[in-house]
Amino acid sequence: MPILKIFTNVPKSQISKDFMGKVIPALVDGVKKEADKFTCIVESDCFLSMDGDPTSPAVSASLESIGHLGPEQNIYITKLLTAVMQKELGVKPGRFLLTFYDLAPYNVAKNGTTIADLEF
């Protein structure tokens, strides 16, 4: 149940309707989970200052997943998502911050129970 949360100062009017259609395939490739497992949230028009500059396009994002994250995977995922942010939102690589959280199955719940409980 990976979750990508994107916060950007890019106006909603400048984000294409098919933005999720560009992000999800990158996540599928990077995290190695099926598209229907992902949740992606985009919060546009944020007050966001990066490196002391609140006016240039920027993104602060976090990716949470049960497994499929780690030193090598995170580098690969970062490259994929950086390319999407640059192409789709005009965000330069130095203005894209991504944090990773590898979650334990007992810390994620869906359908009224934890993922750990569903796995047994």
HELIX and SHEET records of a PDB file:
HELIX    1   1 LYS A   12  GLN A   14  5                                   3    
HELIX    2   2 PHE A   19  VAL A   31  1                                  13    
HELIX    3   3 ALA A   35  LYS A   37  5                                   3    
HELIX    4   4 PRO A   71  LEU A   89  1                                  19    
HELIX    5   5 PRO A   93  ARG A   95  5                                   3    
HELIX    6   6 PRO A  105  ASN A  107  5                                   3    
HELIX    7   7 ILE A  115  GLU A  119  1                                   5    
SHEET    1   A 4 THR A  39  GLU A  43  0                                        
SHEET    2   A 4 ILE A   3  THR A   8  1                                        
SHEET    3   A 4 VAL A  59  SER A  65 -1                                        
SHEET    4   A 4 PHE A  96  ASP A 102  1                                        
SHEET    1   B 2 ALA A 109  LYS A 110  0                                        
SHEET    2   B 2 THR A 113  THR A 114 -1                                        
END                                                                             
